[in-house]
Amino acid sequence: MQPDQYLVLGLFLVAISIPAIISAWSDGQPPRVGAVMAVAGLAVLLYGNLQAPGGYRLADIPEAIYGVIAQVIR
């Protein structure tokens, strides 16, 4: 996988972990699954950032997301 793909996968995992955490918290349950997904997403995101030459700046993230979407669509 390319660093862009790791970055987008990590962002996706973190994004879908937020509703899981909120749902568990509102039901009075410990947010175990959401927390594990958030930690895994952050780890994948960090790995992708470390593998990219020079890392990513905040302005590079939308371009990486659109690039990965274009790769999936093709």
N, CA, C and O atoms as a Tripos MOL2 file, in Angstrom:
@<TRIPOS>MOLECULE
protein
  296   295    74     0     0
PROTEIN
NO_CHARGES

@<TRIPOS>ATOM
      1 N           0.8400   -1.1800    0.0000 N.3       1 MET1
      2 CA          0.0000    0.0000    0.0000 C.3       1 MET1
      3 C           0.8860    1.2450    0.0000 C.2       1 MET1
      4 O           2.0160    1.2300    0.4870 O.2       1 MET1
      5 N           0.3510    2.2870   -0.5450 N.am      2 GLN2
      6 CA          1.0490    3.5580   -0.5960 C.3       2 GLN2
      7 C           0.7590    4.3490    0.6720 C.2       2 GLN2
      8 O          -0.2470    4.1020    1.3360 O.2       2 GLN2
      9 N           1.6250    5.2960    1.0150 N.am      3 PRO3
     10 CA          1.3830    6.1090    2.2190 C.3       3 PRO3
     11 C           0.0570    6.8570    2.1810 C.2       3 PRO3
     12 O          -0.5760    7.0420    3.2210 O.2       3 PRO3
     13 N          -0.3740    7.2910    0.9930 N.am      4 ASP4
     14 CA         -1.6670    7.9760    0.8880 C.3       4 ASP4
     15 C          -2.8080    7.0560    1.3130 C.2       4 ASP4
     16 O          -3.7510    7.4880    1.9760 O.2       4 ASP4
     17 N          -2.7160    5.8060    0.9330 N.am      5 GLN5
     18 CA         -3.7660    4.8540    1.2810 C.3       5 GLN5
     19 C          -3.7980    4.5900    2.7770 C.2       5 GLN5
     20 O          -4.8730    4.4560    3.3610 O.2       5 GLN5
     21 N          -2.6310    4.5150    3.4020 N.am      6 TYR6
     22 CA         -2.5880    4.3620    4.8550 C.3       6 TYR6
     23 C          -3.1960    5.5810    5.5510 C.2       6 TYR6
     24 O          -3.9370    5.4460    6.5250 O.2       6 TYR6
     25 N          -2.8800    6.7500    5.0480 N.am      7 LEU7
     26 CA         -3.4150    7.9720    5.6310 C.3       7 LEU7
     27 C          -4.9420    7.9970    5.5530 C.2       7 LEU7
     28 O          -5.6150    8.2990    6.5390 O.2       7 LEU7
     29 N          -5.4760    7.6840    4.3940 N.am      8 VAL8
     30 CA         -6.9320    7.7140    4.2070 C.3       8 VAL8
     31 C          -7.6040    6.6130    5.0240 C.2       8 VAL8
     32 O          -8.6730    6.8410    5.5910 O.2       8 VAL8
     33 N          -7.0090    5.4360    5.0940 N.am      9 LEU9
     34 CA         -7.5730    4.3620    5.9060 C.3       9 LEU9
     35 C          -7.6020    4.7540    7.3810 C.2       9 LEU9
     36 O          -8.5880    4.5070    8.0750 O.2       9 LEU9
     37 N          -6.5220    5.3640    7.8530 N.am     10 GLY10
     38 CA         -6.4840    5.8140    9.2420 C.3      10 GLY10
     39 C          -7.5280    6.8800    9.5230 C.2      10 GLY10
     40 O          -8.1970    6.8370   10.5550 O.2      10 GLY10
     41 N          -7.6740    7.8360    8.6150 N.am     11 LEU11
     42 CA         -8.7010    8.8730    8.7890 C.3      11 LEU11
     43 C         -10.1000    8.2610    8.8060 C.2      11 LEU11
     44 O         -10.9540    8.6710    9.5920 O.2      11 LEU11
     45 N         -10.3310    7.2730    7.9300 N.am     12 PHE12
     46 CA        -11.6320    6.6060    7.8830 C.3      12 PHE12
     47 C         -11.9290    5.8660    9.1840 C.2      12 PHE12
     48 O         -13.0380    5.9560    9.7120 O.2      12 PHE12
     49 N         -10.9450    5.1380    9.6990 N.am     13 LEU13
     50 CA        -11.1600    4.4060   10.9490 C.3      13 LEU13
     51 C         -11.4340    5.3490   12.1150 C.2      13 LEU13
     52 O         -12.2980    5.0780   12.9490 O.2      13 LEU13
     53 N         -10.7050    6.4420   12.1720 N.am     14 VAL14
     54 CA        -10.9420    7.4160   13.2420 C.3      14 VAL14
     55 C         -12.3250    8.0330   13.0890 C.2      14 VAL14
     56 O         -13.0250    8.2370   14.0810 O.2      14 VAL14
     57 N         -12.7270    8.3330   11.8510 N.am     15 ALA15
     58 CA        -14.0310    8.9560   11.6210 C.3      15 ALA15
     59 C         -15.1840    8.0350   12.0140 C.2      15 ALA15
     60 O         -16.1700    8.4920   12.5920 O.2      15 ALA15
     61 N         -15.0710    6.7380   11.7030 N.am     16 ILE16
     62 CA        -16.1770    5.8470   12.0630 C.3      16 ILE16
     63 C         -16.1250    5.4200   13.5300 C.2      16 ILE16
     64 O         -17.1020    4.8780   14.0470 O.2      16 ILE16
     65 N         -15.0160    5.6540   14.1970 N.am     17 SER17
     66 CA        -14.9550    5.3280   15.6180 C.3      17 SER17
     67 C         -15.6900    6.3630   16.4690 C.2      17 SER17
     68 O         -16.1450    6.0460   17.5680 O.2      17 SER17
     69 N         -15.8080    7.5700   15.9830 N.am     18 ILE18
     70 CA        -16.4550    8.6310   16.7600 C.3      18 ILE18
     71 C         -17.9290    8.3090   17.0430 C.2      18 ILE18
     72 O         -18.3430    8.4070   18.1980 O.2      18 ILE18
     73 N         -18.7420    7.9290   16.0400 N.am     19 PRO19
     74 CA        -20.1240    7.5510   16.3580 C.3      19 PRO19
     75 C         -20.2190    6.3420   17.2910 C.2      19 PRO19
     76 O         -21.1180    6.2770   18.1300 O.2      19 PRO19
     77 N         -19.2980    5.3860   17.1490 N.am     20 ALA20
     78 CA        -19.3140    4.2110   18.0300 C.3      20 ALA20
     79 C         -19.0330    4.6160   19.4740 C.2      20 ALA20
     80 O         -19.6620    4.1010   20.3990 O.2      20 ALA20
     81 N         -18.1010    5.5240   19.6650 N.am     21 ILE21
     82 CA        -17.7800    6.0010   21.0140 C.3      21 ILE21
     83 C         -18.9640    6.7540   21.6050 C.2      21 ILE21
     84 O         -19.3240    6.5350   22.7620 O.2      21 ILE21
     85 N         -19.5660    7.6330   20.8260 N.am     22 ILE22
     86 CA        -20.7060    8.4190   21.3180 C.3      22 ILE22
     87 C         -21.8850    7.5130   21.6380 C.2      22 ILE22
     88 O         -22.5600    7.7110   22.6470 O.2      22 ILE22
     89 N         -22.1420    6.5190   20.7890 N.am     23 SER23
     90 CA        -23.2570    5.6060   21.0210 C.3      23 SER23
     91 C         -23.0570    4.7980   22.3000 C.2      23 SER23
     92 O         -23.9800    4.6630   23.1020 O.2      23 SER23
     93 N         -21.8690    4.2700   22.4870 N.am     24 ALA24
     94 CA        -21.6000    3.4970   23.7010 C.3      24 ALA24
     95 C         -21.6820    4.3770   24.9380 C.2      24 ALA24
     96 O         -22.2190    3.9650   25.9660 O.2      24 ALA24
     97 N         -21.1590    5.5650   24.8390 N.am     25 TRP25
     98 CA        -21.1910    6.4890   25.9770 C.3      25 TRP25
     99 C         -22.6240    6.8720   26.3420 C.2      25 TRP25
    100 O         -22.9630    6.9520   27.5230 O.2      25 TRP25
    101 N         -23.4720    7.1110   25.3280 N.am     26 SER26
    102 CA        -24.8550    7.4950   25.6110 C.3      26 SER26
    103 C         -25.6710    6.3330   26.1770 C.2      26 SER26
    104 O         -26.6450    6.5600   26.8950 O.2      26 SER26
    105 N         -25.2870    5.0900   25.8650 N.am     27 ASP27
    106 CA        -25.9610    3.9130   26.4200 C.3      27 ASP27
    107 C         -25.4330    3.5260   27.7890 C.2      27 ASP27
    108 O         -25.9380    2.5880   28.4060 O.2      27 ASP27
    109 N         -24.4190    4.2390   28.2720 N.am     28 GLY28
    110 CA        -23.8430    3.9400   29.5720 C.3      28 GLY28
    111 C         -22.8680    2.7790   29.5510 C.2      28 GLY28
    112 O         -22.5410    2.2310   30.6040 O.2      28 GLY28
    113 N         -22.3980    2.3940   28.3730 N.am     29 GLN29
    114 CA        -21.4570    1.2930   28.2270 C.3      29 GLN29
    115 C         -20.0480    1.8470   28.0130 C.2      29 GLN29
    116 O         -19.8930    2.9740   27.5430 O.2      29 GLN29
    117 N         -19.0350    1.0770   28.3500 N.am     30 PRO30
    118 CA        -17.6730    1.5280   28.0440 C.3      30 PRO30
    119 C         -17.4270    1.4510   26.5300 C.2      30 PRO30
    120 O         -17.7970    0.4610   25.8990 O.2      30 PRO30
    121 N         -16.8210    2.4620   25.9550 N.am     31 PRO31
    122 CA        -16.6330    2.4980   24.4880 C.3      31 PRO31
    123 C         -15.4160    1.6960   24.0330 C.2      31 PRO31
    124 O         -14.4650    2.2570   23.4890 O.2      31 PRO31
    125 N         -15.4480    0.4040   24.2540 N.am     32 ARG32
    126 CA        -14.2820   -0.4360   23.9470 C.3      32 ARG32
    127 C         -14.0030   -0.5270   22.4550 C.2      32 ARG32
    128 O         -12.8790   -0.2850   22.0140 O.2      32 ARG32
    129 N         -15.0240   -0.8760   21.6790 N.am     33 VAL33
    130 CA        -14.8200   -1.0590   20.2370 C.3      33 VAL33
    131 C         -14.4340    0.2610   19.5810 C.2      33 VAL33
    132 O         -13.5310    0.3020   18.7450 O.2      33 VAL33
    133 N         -15.1060    1.3220   19.9530 N.am     34 GLY34
    134 CA        -14.7820    2.6310   19.3960 C.3      34 GLY34
    135 C         -13.3780    3.0740   19.7540 C.2      34 GLY34
    136 O         -12.6760    3.6610   18.9300 O.2      34 GLY34
    137 N         -12.9680    2.7950   20.9820 N.am     35 ALA35
    138 CA        -11.6130    3.1700   21.4060 C.3      35 ALA35
    139 C         -10.5580    2.3560   20.6680 C.2      35 ALA35
    140 O          -9.5200    2.8900   20.2760 O.2      35 ALA35
    141 N         -10.8200    1.0640   20.4790 N.am     36 VAL36
    142 CA         -9.8720    0.2240   19.7340 C.3      36 VAL36
    143 C          -9.7730    0.6910   18.2840 C.2      36 VAL36
    144 O          -8.6770    0.7520   17.7270 O.2      36 VAL36
    145 N         -10.9100    1.0210   17.6690 N.am     37 MET37
    146 CA        -10.8870    1.5210   16.2950 C.3      37 MET37
    147 C         -10.1560    2.8530   16.2080 C.2      37 MET37
    148 O          -9.4190    3.0870   15.2500 O.2      37 MET37
    149 N         -10.3430    3.7280   17.1870 N.am     38 ALA38
    150 CA         -9.6660    5.0230   17.1770 C.3      38 ALA38
    151 C          -8.1600    4.8480   17.3140 C.2      38 ALA38
    152 O          -7.3940    5.5090   16.6120 O.2      38 ALA38
    153 N          -7.7310    3.9740   18.1990 N.am     39 VAL39
    154 CA         -6.2940    3.7300   18.3810 C.3      39 VAL39
    155 C          -5.7000    3.0840   17.1280 C.2      39 VAL39
    156 O          -4.6070    3.4520   16.6960 O.2      39 VAL39
    157 N          -6.4160    2.1250   16.5490 N.am     40 ALA40
    158 CA         -5.9290    1.4850   15.3250 C.3      40 ALA40
    159 C          -5.8560    2.4970   14.1840 C.2      40 ALA40
    160 O          -4.8940    2.5020   13.4160 O.2      40 ALA40
    161 N          -6.8670    3.3480   14.0750 N.am     41 GLY41
    162 CA         -6.8600    4.3740   13.0380 C.3      41 GLY41
    163 C          -5.7210    5.3550   13.2090 C.2      41 GLY41
    164 O          -5.0770    5.7400   12.2330 O.2      41 GLY41
    165 N          -5.4660    5.7630   14.4450 N.am     42 LEU42
    166 CA         -4.3470    6.6750   14.6930 C.3      42 LEU42
    167 C          -3.0060    6.0140   14.3900 C.2      42 LEU42
    168 O          -2.0860    6.6630   13.8920 O.2      42 LEU42
    169 N          -2.9000    4.7150   14.6930 N.am     43 ALA43
    170 CA         -1.6580    4.0030   14.4030 C.3      43 ALA43
    171 C          -1.4240    3.9010   12.8930 C.2      43 ALA43
    172 O          -0.3070    4.1180   12.4240 O.2      43 ALA43
    173 N          -2.4620    3.5730   12.1370 N.am     44 VAL44
    174 CA         -2.3410    3.4830   10.6790 C.3      44 VAL44
    175 C          -2.0450    4.8560   10.0910 C.2      44 VAL44
    176 O          -1.2280    4.9820    9.1790 O.2      44 VAL44
    177 N          -2.7070    5.8800   10.6070 N.am     45 LEU45
    178 CA         -2.4740    7.2440   10.1460 C.3      45 LEU45
    179 C          -1.0300    7.6680   10.3970 C.2      45 LEU45
    180 O          -0.3910    8.2520    9.5220 O.2      45 LEU45
    181 N          -0.5220    7.3800   11.5710 N.am     46 LEU46
    182 CA          0.8560    7.7140   11.9060 C.3      46 LEU46
    183 C           1.8400    6.9350   11.0430 C.2      46 LEU46
    184 O           2.8500    7.4900   10.6100 O.2      46 LEU46
    185 N           1.5640    5.6580   10.7870 N.am     47 TYR47
    186 CA          2.4330    4.8550    9.9350 C.3      47 TYR47
    187 C           2.4830    5.4270    8.5170 C.2      47 TYR47
    188 O           3.5540    5.5180    7.9170 O.2      47 TYR47
    189 N           1.3210    5.8110    7.9860 N.am     48 GLY48
    190 CA          1.2870    6.4150    6.6630 C.3      48 GLY48
    191 C           2.0460    7.7230    6.6120 C.2      48 GLY48
    192 O           2.7170    8.0180    5.6230 O.2      48 GLY48
    193 N           1.9470    8.5080    7.6710 N.am     49 ASN49
    194 CA          2.6630    9.7750    7.7310 C.3      49 ASN49
    195 C           4.1680    9.5500    7.7990 C.2      49 ASN49
    196 O           4.9330   10.3070    7.2020 O.2      49 ASN49
    197 N           4.6000    8.5260    8.5140 N.am     50 LEU50
    198 CA          6.0250    8.2320    8.6170 C.3      50 LEU50
    199 C           6.5900    7.6530    7.3160 C.2      50 LEU50
    200 O           7.7700    7.8430    7.0190 O.2      50 LEU50
    201 N           5.7680    6.9550    6.5440 N.am     51 GLN51
    202 CA          6.2320    6.3470    5.3030 C.3      51 GLN51
    203 C           6.3010    7.3480    4.1480 C.2      51 GLN51
    204 O           7.0320    7.1230    3.1840 O.2      51 GLN51
    205 N           5.5670    8.4250    4.2310 N.am     52 ALA52
    206 CA          5.5870    9.4410    3.1710 C.3      52 ALA52
    207 C           6.8810   10.2380    3.2620 C.2      52 ALA52
    208 O           7.2840   10.6360    4.3550 O.2      52 ALA52
    209 N           7.5300   10.4730    2.1370 N.am     53 PRO53
    210 CA          8.7560   11.2710    2.1710 C.3      53 PRO53
    211 C           8.4440   12.7070    2.6160 C.2      53 PRO53
    212 O           7.7210   13.4320    1.9310 O.2      53 PRO53
    213 N           8.9790   13.0960    3.7320 N.am     54 GLY54
    214 CA          8.7300   14.4360    4.2530 C.3      54 GLY54
    215 C           7.4480   14.5510    5.0510 C.2      54 GLY54
    216 O           7.1580   15.6200    5.5890 O.2      54 GLY54
    217 N           6.6800   13.4930    5.1430 N.am     55 GLY55
    218 CA          5.4310   13.5230    5.8910 C.3      55 GLY55
    219 C           4.3380   14.2800    5.1550 C.2      55 GLY55
    220 O           4.4950   14.6300    3.9850 O.2      55 GLY55
    221 N           3.2550   14.5250    5.8270 N.am     56 TYR56
    222 CA          2.1210   15.2460    5.2610 C.3      56 TYR56
    223 C           1.9300   16.5530    6.0000 C.2      56 TYR56
    224 O           2.0760   16.6230    7.2200 O.2      56 TYR56
    225 N           1.6050   17.5750    5.2540 N.am     57 ARG57
    226 CA          1.1540   18.8320    5.8510 C.3      57 ARG57
    227 C          -0.3640   18.8120    5.8180 C.2      57 ARG57
    228 O          -0.9650   17.9930    5.1230 O.2      57 ARG57
    229 N          -0.9750   19.7010    6.5590 N.am     58 LEU58
    230 CA         -2.4350   19.7530    6.6100 C.3      58 LEU58
    231 C          -3.0200   20.0260    5.2210 C.2      58 LEU58
    232 O          -4.0920   19.5180    4.8910 O.2      58 LEU58
    233 N          -2.3330   20.8130    4.4210 N.am     59 ALA59
    234 CA         -2.8160   21.1360    3.0780 C.3      59 ALA59
    235 C          -2.7090   19.9510    2.1150 C.2      59 ALA59
    236 O          -3.3640   19.9520    1.0720 O.2      59 ALA59
    237 N          -1.9020   18.9480    2.4410 N.am     60 ASP60
    238 CA         -1.7240   17.7810    1.5700 C.3      60 ASP60
    239 C          -2.8230   16.7360    1.7420 C.2      60 ASP60
    240 O          -2.9960   15.8770    0.8780 O.2      60 ASP60
    241 N          -3.5500   16.7950    2.8210 N.am     61 ILE61
    242 CA         -4.5180   15.7460    3.1310 C.3      61 ILE61
    243 C          -5.6580   15.6690    2.1140 C.2      61 ILE61
    244 O          -5.9720   14.5660    1.6680 O.2      61 ILE61
    245 N          -6.3040   16.7910    1.7170 N.am     62 PRO62
    246 CA         -7.3700   16.6550    0.7140 C.3      62 PRO62
    247 C          -6.8900   16.0490   -0.6050 C.2      62 PRO62
    248 O          -7.6010   15.2510   -1.2160 O.2      62 PRO62
    249 N          -5.7010   16.4210   -1.0370 N.am     63 GLU63
    250 CA         -5.1610   15.8560   -2.2810 C.3      63 GLU63
    251 C          -4.9390   14.3530   -2.1440 C.2      63 GLU63
    252 O          -5.1870   13.6030   -3.0890 O.2      63 GLU63
    253 N          -4.4810   13.9130   -0.9940 N.am     64 ALA64
    254 CA         -4.2710   12.4790   -0.7660 C.3      64 ALA64
    255 C          -5.6090   11.7410   -0.7650 C.2      64 ALA64
    256 O          -5.7190   10.6490   -1.3240 O.2      64 ALA64
    257 N          -6.6100   12.3290   -0.1470 N.am     65 ILE65
    258 CA         -7.9370   11.6950   -0.1090 C.3      65 ILE65
    259 C          -8.5090   11.5710   -1.5170 C.2      65 ILE65
    260 O          -8.9980   10.5060   -1.8950 O.2      65 ILE65
    261 N          -8.4520   12.6570   -2.2990 N.am     66 TYR66
    262 CA         -8.9780   12.6140   -3.6650 C.3      66 TYR66
    263 C          -8.1900   11.6440   -4.5370 C.2      66 TYR66
    264 O          -8.7660   10.9860   -5.4040 O.2      66 TYR66
    265 N          -6.8920   11.5490   -4.3230 N.am     67 GLY67
    266 CA         -6.0790   10.5990   -5.0730 C.3      67 GLY67
    267 C          -6.4550    9.1620   -4.7940 C.2      67 GLY67
    268 O          -6.5210    8.3430   -5.7120 O.2      67 GLY67
    269 N          -6.7010    8.8500   -3.5360 N.am     68 VAL68
    270 CA         -7.0940    7.4770   -3.1710 C.3      68 VAL68
    271 C          -8.4910    7.1760   -3.7140 C.2      68 VAL68
    272 O          -8.7360    6.0740   -4.2050 O.2      68 VAL68
    273 N          -9.3990    8.1320   -3.6340 N.am     69 ILE69
    274 CA        -10.7440    7.9150   -4.2120 C.3      69 ILE69
    275 C         -10.6530    7.6710   -5.7130 C.2      69 ILE69
    276 O         -11.3560    6.8150   -6.2490 O.2      69 ILE69
    277 N          -9.7890    8.4190   -6.3900 N.am     70 ALA70
    278 CA         -9.6070    8.2130   -7.8380 C.3      70 ALA70
    279 C          -9.0370    6.8370   -8.1250 C.2      70 ALA70
    280 O          -9.4150    6.2210   -9.1220 O.2      70 ALA70
    281 N          -8.1400    6.3330   -7.2880 N.am     71 GLN71
    282 CA         -7.5810    5.0030   -7.4840 C.3      71 GLN71
    283 C          -8.6480    3.9330   -7.2870 C.2      71 GLN71
    284 O          -8.6510    2.9270   -7.9960 O.2      71 GLN71
    285 N          -9.5390    4.1350   -6.3480 N.am     72 VAL72
    286 CA        -10.5860    3.1440   -6.0730 C.3      72 VAL72
    287 C         -11.6000    3.1280   -7.1960 C.2      72 VAL72
    288 O         -12.0890    2.0610   -7.5690 O.2      72 VAL72
    289 N         -11.9290    4.2930   -7.7460 N.am     73 ILE73
    290 CA        -12.9310    4.3800   -8.7920 C.3      73 ILE73
    291 C         -12.4380    3.7370  -10.0890 C.2      73 ILE73
    292 O         -13.2220    3.1190  -10.8080 O.2      73 ILE73
    293 N         -11.1560    3.8760  -10.3900 N.am     74 ARG74
    294 CA        -10.6170    3.3270  -11.6490 C.3      74 ARG74
    295 C         -10.7090    1.8650  -11.6970 C.2      74 ARG74
    296 O         -10.3000    1.2520  -12.6830 O.2      74 ARG74
@<TRIPOS>BOND
     1     1     2 1
     2     2     3 1
     3     3     4 2
     4     3     5 am
     5     5     6 1
     6     6     7 1
     7     7     8 2
     8     7     9 am
     9     9    10 1
    10    10    11 1
    11    11    12 2
    12    11    13 am
    13    13    14 1
    14    14    15 1
    15    15    16 2
    16    15    17 am
    17    17    18 1
    18    18    19 1
    19    19    20 2
    20    19    21 am
    21    21    22 1
    22    22    23 1
    23    23    24 2
    24    23    25 am
    25    25    26 1
    26    26    27 1
    27    27    28 2
    28    27    29 am
    29    29    30 1
    30    30    31 1
    31    31    32 2
    32    31    33 am
    33    33    34 1
    34    34    35 1
    35    35    36 2
    36    35    37 am
    37    37    38 1
    38    38    39 1
    39    39    40 2
    40    39    41 am
    41    41    42 1
    42    42    43 1
    43    43    44 2
    44    43    45 am
    45    45    46 1
    46    46    47 1
    47    47    48 2
    48    47    49 am
    49    49    50 1
    50    50    51 1
    51    51    52 2
    52    51    53 am
    53    53    54 1
    54    54    55 1
    55    55    56 2
    56    55    57 am
    57    57    58 1
    58    58    59 1
    59    59    60 2
    60    59    61 am
    61    61    62 1
    62    62    63 1
    63    63    64 2
    64    63    65 am
    65    65    66 1
    66    66    67 1
    67    67    68 2
    68    67    69 am
    69    69    70 1
    70    70    71 1
    71    71    72 2
    72    71    73 am
    73    73    74 1
    74    74    75 1
    75    75    76 2
    76    75    77 am
    77    77    78 1
    78    78    79 1
    79    79    80 2
    80    79    81 am
    81    81    82 1
    82    82    83 1
    83    83    84 2
    84    83    85 am
    85    85    86 1
    86    86    87 1
    87    87    88 2
    88    87    89 am
    89    89    90 1
    90    90    91 1
    91    91    92 2
    92    91    93 am
    93    93    94 1
    94    94    95 1
    95    95    96 2
    96    95    97 am
    97    97    98 1
    98    98    99 1
    99    99   100 2
   100    99   101 am
   101   101   102 1
   102   102   103 1
   103   103   104 2
   104   103   105 am
   105   105   106 1
   106   106   107 1
   107   107   108 2
   108   107   109 am
   109   109   110 1
   110   110   111 1
   111   111   112 2
   112   111   113 am
   113   113   114 1
   114   114   115 1
   115   115   116 2
   116   115   117 am
   117   117   118 1
   118   118   119 1
   119   119   120 2
   120   119   121 am
   121   121   122 1
   122   122   123 1
   123   123   124 2
   124   123   125 am
   125   125   126 1
   126   126   127 1
   127   127   128 2
   128   127   129 am
   129   129   130 1
   130   130   131 1
   131   131   132 2
   132   131   133 am
   133   133   134 1
   134   134   135 1
   135   135   136 2
   136   135   137 am
   137   137   138 1
   138   138   139 1
   139   139   140 2
   140   139   141 am
   141   141   142 1
   142   142   143 1
   143   143   144 2
   144   143   145 am
   145   145   146 1
   146   146   147 1
   147   147   148 2
   148   147   149 am
   149   149   150 1
   150   150   151 1
   151   151   152 2
   152   151   153 am
   153   153   154 1
   154   154   155 1
   155   155   156 2
   156   155   157 am
   157   157   158 1
   158   158   159 1
   159   159   160 2
   160   159   161 am
   161   161   162 1
   162   162   163 1
   163   163   164 2
   164   163   165 am
   165   165   166 1
   166   166   167 1
   167   167   168 2
   168   167   169 am
   169   169   170 1
   170   170   171 1
   171   171   172 2
   172   171   173 am
   173   173   174 1
   174   174   175 1
   175   175   176 2
   176   175   177 am
   177   177   178 1
   178   178   179 1
   179   179   180 2
   180   179   181 am
   181   181   182 1
   182   182   183 1
   183   183   184 2
   184   183   185 am
   185   185   186 1
   186   186   187 1
   187   187   188 2
   188   187   189 am
   189   189   190 1
   190   190   191 1
   191   191   192 2
   192   191   193 am
   193   193   194 1
   194   194   195 1
   195   195   196 2
   196   195   197 am
   197   197   198 1
   198   198   199 1
   199   199   200 2
   200   199   201 am
   201   201   202 1
   202   202   203 1
   203   203   204 2
   204   203   205 am
   205   205   206 1
   206   206   207 1
   207   207   208 2
   208   207   209 am
   209   209   210 1
   210   210   211 1
   211   211   212 2
   212   211   213 am
   213   213   214 1
   214   214   215 1
   215   215   216 2
   216   215   217 am
   217   217   218 1
   218   218   219 1
   219   219   220 2
   220   219   221 am
   221   221   222 1
   222   222   223 1
   223   223   224 2
   224   223   225 am
   225   225   226 1
   226   226   227 1
   227   227   228 2
   228   227   229 am
   229   229   230 1
   230   230   231 1
   231   231   232 2
   232   231   233 am
   233   233   234 1
   234   234   235 1
   235   235   236 2
   236   235   237 am
   237   237   238 1
   238   238   239 1
   239   239   240 2
   240   239   241 am
   241   241   242 1
   242   242   243 1
   243   243   244 2
   244   243   245 am
   245   245   246 1
   246   246   247 1
   247   247   248 2
   248   247   249 am
   249   249   250 1
   250   250   251 1
   251   251   252 2
   252   251   253 am
   253   253   254 1
   254   254   255 1
   255   255   256 2
   256   255   257 am
   257   257   258 1
   258   258   259 1
   259   259   260 2
   260   259   261 am
   261   261   262 1
   262   262   263 1
   263   263   264 2
   264   263   265 am
   265   265   266 1
   266   266   267 1
   267   267   268 2
   268   267   269 am
   269   269   270 1
   270   270   271 1
   271   271   272 2
   272   271   273 am
   273   273   274 1
   274   274   275 1
   275   275   276 2
   276   275   277 am
   277   277   278 1
   278   278   279 1
   279   279   280 2
   280   279   281 am
   281   281   282 1
   282   282   283 1
   283   283   284 2
   284   283   285 am
   285   285   286 1
   286   286   287 1
   287   287   288 2
   288   287   289 am
   289   289   290 1
   290   290   291 1
   291   291   292 2
   292   291   293 am
   293   293   294 1
   294   294   295 1
   295   295   296 2
@<TRIPOS>SUBSTRUCTURE
     1 MET1         2 RESIDUE 1 A MET
     2 GLN2         6 RESIDUE 1 A GLN
     3 PRO3        10 RESIDUE 1 A PRO
     4 ASP4        14 RESIDUE 1 A ASP
     5 GLN5        18 RESIDUE 1 A GLN
     6 TYR6        22 RESIDUE 1 A TYR
     7 LEU7        26 RESIDUE 1 A LEU
     8 VAL8        30 RESIDUE 1 A VAL
     9 LEU9        34 RESIDUE 1 A LEU
    10 GLY10       38 RESIDUE 1 A GLY
    11 LEU11       42 RESIDUE 1 A LEU
    12 PHE12       46 RESIDUE 1 A PHE
    13 LEU13       50 RESIDUE 1 A LEU
    14 VAL14       54 RESIDUE 1 A VAL
    15 ALA15       58 RESIDUE 1 A ALA
    16 ILE16       62 RESIDUE 1 A ILE
    17 SER17       66 RESIDUE 1 A SER
    18 ILE18       70 RESIDUE 1 A ILE
    19 PRO19       74 RESIDUE 1 A PRO
    20 ALA20       78 RESIDUE 1 A ALA
    21 ILE21       82 RESIDUE 1 A ILE
    22 ILE22       86 RESIDUE 1 A ILE
    23 SER23       90 RESIDUE 1 A SER
    24 ALA24       94 RESIDUE 1 A ALA
    25 TRP25       98 RESIDUE 1 A TRP
    26 SER26      102 RESIDUE 1 A SER
    27 ASP27      106 RESIDUE 1 A ASP
    28 GLY28      110 RESIDUE 1 A GLY
    29 GLN29      114 RESIDUE 1 A GLN
    30 PRO30      118 RESIDUE 1 A PRO
    31 PRO31      122 RESIDUE 1 A PRO
    32 ARG32      126 RESIDUE 1 A ARG
    33 VAL33      130 RESIDUE 1 A VAL
    34 GLY34      134 RESIDUE 1 A GLY
    35 ALA35      138 RESIDUE 1 A ALA
    36 VAL36      142 RESIDUE 1 A VAL
    37 MET37      146 RESIDUE 1 A MET
    38 ALA38      150 RESIDUE 1 A ALA
    39 VAL39      154 RESIDUE 1 A VAL
    40 ALA40      158 RESIDUE 1 A ALA
    41 GLY41      162 RESIDUE 1 A GLY
    42 LEU42      166 RESIDUE 1 A LEU
    43 ALA43      170 RESIDUE 1 A ALA
    44 VAL44      174 RESIDUE 1 A VAL
    45 LEU45      178 RESIDUE 1 A LEU
    46 LEU46      182 RESIDUE 1 A LEU
    47 TYR47      186 RESIDUE 1 A TYR
    48 GLY48      190 RESIDUE 1 A GLY
    49 ASN49      194 RESIDUE 1 A ASN
    50 LEU50      198 RESIDUE 1 A LEU
    51 GLN51      202 RESIDUE 1 A GLN
    52 ALA52      206 RESIDUE 1 A ALA
    53 PRO53      210 RESIDUE 1 A PRO
    54 GLY54      214 RESIDUE 1 A GLY
    55 GLY55      218 RESIDUE 1 A GLY
    56 TYR56      222 RESIDUE 1 A TYR
    57 ARG57      226 RESIDUE 1 A ARG
    58 LEU58      230 RESIDUE 1 A LEU
    59 ALA59      234 RESIDUE 1 A ALA
    60 ASP60      238 RESIDUE 1 A ASP
    61 ILE61      242 RESIDUE 1 A ILE
    62 PRO62      246 RESIDUE 1 A PRO
    63 GLU63      250 RESIDUE 1 A GLU
    64 ALA64      254 RESIDUE 1 A ALA
    65 ILE65      258 RESIDUE 1 A ILE
    66 TYR66      262 RESIDUE 1 A TYR
    67 GLY67      266 RESIDUE 1 A GLY
    68 VAL68      270 RESIDUE 1 A VAL
    69 ILE69      274 RESIDUE 1 A ILE
    70 ALA70      278 RESIDUE 1 A ALA
    71 GLN71      282 RESIDUE 1 A GLN
    72 VAL72      286 RESIDUE 1 A VAL
    73 ILE73      290 RESIDUE 1 A ILE
    74 ARG74      294 RESIDUE 1 A ARG
